[in-house]
Amino acid sequence: MGIFRILQKTPAFIAGIFIGVSTFLVAINALLRYGFSHAVPWIDELSILLIVLLIFIIQIQLEANNDQLSIDVIDSFLKKHPVIKRIFGVIRWALTITLYFVIVKAGLGIIQQNYELKSVTPILEWPQYLLFAIVAACMILTIITCIVNLVRELIREKGVD
């Protein structure tokens, strides 16, 4: 499963680059704004876009490694009850797949509409359909990751590992 291993590692690398670039640019803009009374507007827009994309990119890795946000009390309870933990895992992955599929399906119309309208971001004038397509691609990779995890869990339940 080489692709699955890539999905477990690569998103964090990309997210690290995005957060590093965003932090660097915001620091420069703060220096320019407060030190020289002149800010660069495109830095704010780029930083926001990078952080938003980072959220969708890192979701792939979180699903691949099963590292999503959890509640300690529930997590502690589930560690003591592996069967219930498996059931919750299967339900969570099934719900994630379904929800992301619905969002991607609706998003395809938004991508097409932005393409036809030639919508762009306010300052950088980047095509919005492209940004929405990147988000949709990240969500599709998250769906694939959830499907792989779900199949692995179902195979493990049958005793085949």
N, C-alpha and C positions, 0 to 999 in steps of 0.2 A: 504494500500500500504506500508507494512513494508519494503520491499526490496528497494523501491524508497527512503524511508527515510534514510535507511542505505547508499545508494549511495549519499545522500545529505551531510552526515556527515563523514563517514569513510575515504574517500580519503584525506581529510585535515589532519586527525590524522596521517595517514601513511606518507603523504608528510612532516608533521612536524617532524616526527621521522627521515626521510631521510635527511632533511636539517640540523637537529641537529647533527646527526652522521657525515654527510659530513663536516660540519663546524668544529666540534671537531677534526676530523682526519686531516683536512687541517691545522688547527692551530698547532697541534702537529708536523706535518711534516714541517711546516715553522720554528718552534722552533728548530727542529732537523737539518734542512738544514742550517739555518743562525747562530744558536747557537753552533752547534757541527760539522758542515760541513759534515753531513751525513743524507741524506734523505732516506725515505722508499718508493720505487717505487710503490708498490702495493696500497699505500694510494691514490696516484693521480688517478690511474685507478678506484679504488672503488668509490672515490668521484665523478668522471665523470659519472660512471654508475648510481649511486644513483640520481644525478641531472637529467640525461636523463629520468630515469624511473619516477621520480617525475613529470616531465612535462606531461607524458601520464596519470599518476594516477590522477593528479589534474584536468585534462580535464573532467573527469567523473563528478566531483562535480560542476565544472563551468557550464556544460550543465544542470545538475539537478537543480541548483539554478538560471539558466539564468543569470550568472554573467561574461560572456565573456568580452573580451576587447571591448570597444565601443568608438565611437567618440562623444564627448560632444555636438557638434553642431547638429549632426544627432539625437542623443538621446534626446536633448531638443526639436527638431522639432517633433519627433515621440511621445513624451509625450502629445503634444497638439493635435495629430491626432491618436487616438487609433485604428481606423480601418486600417490605413496605417501601424501602428506598428504591428498589428496582421498579416497583409499580409507579411510584411518583416520577421516576426518571423517564419511563416509557410515556406516561401521560404528558409530561413536560415537553419531551421531544415531539410528540404527535401534535400538541397544541402549537409549538413553535413553528413546525413545518406548515401547519394549516394557516396560521396567522401571517407568516411571512409570504406564503403563496398568495393569499388574498391581497396583501399590500403590494407585492410585485405586480400582480395582475392589474390592479388599479393604477399603479405607477407607470405601466407601459403606455396607457392613454395620456398621462401627464407628459411623459417623454415625447410622444408623438406631437402633442399639442404645442409644446415648447419649441420643437423642431420646426413645425409649420409657421409658428409666430416669430421665429428667429429671436426668441427672448434671450437676453444676455444679463449678466450680473451688472449692478449699477456702476461700479467704478472700473473694474478690470475688463469689463465687457466680454467675459468668457461665456460661451454658449451654455445656457442652463440645461438644455437637454443632455449635454455631455455629463454634467455633474449629476443629474438625476440618473443617468444610465450607469454611472460608476456606483452609485448607491444601490441600484437594482442588481448590479452584478455582485456586489458584496452580499446582498440578501440571498441571491441564488446560491452563492458559495456556502452561506450559512445553512440554507435548506439542505444542500448536498451533505454537509458535515453532520447535520442532525439525522439525516437518513442513514448515513454510515453508522453513527452511534446507535441509532434505534435498531438497525439490523444486527449489529454486534451484540446488543443487549438481548434481543430475541433469540439469537443463536446460542448465547451463553445460557439462557434459561432452559433450552432444550438439552443442555449438557455437552454441546459441541463447542469447543473453545480453541 
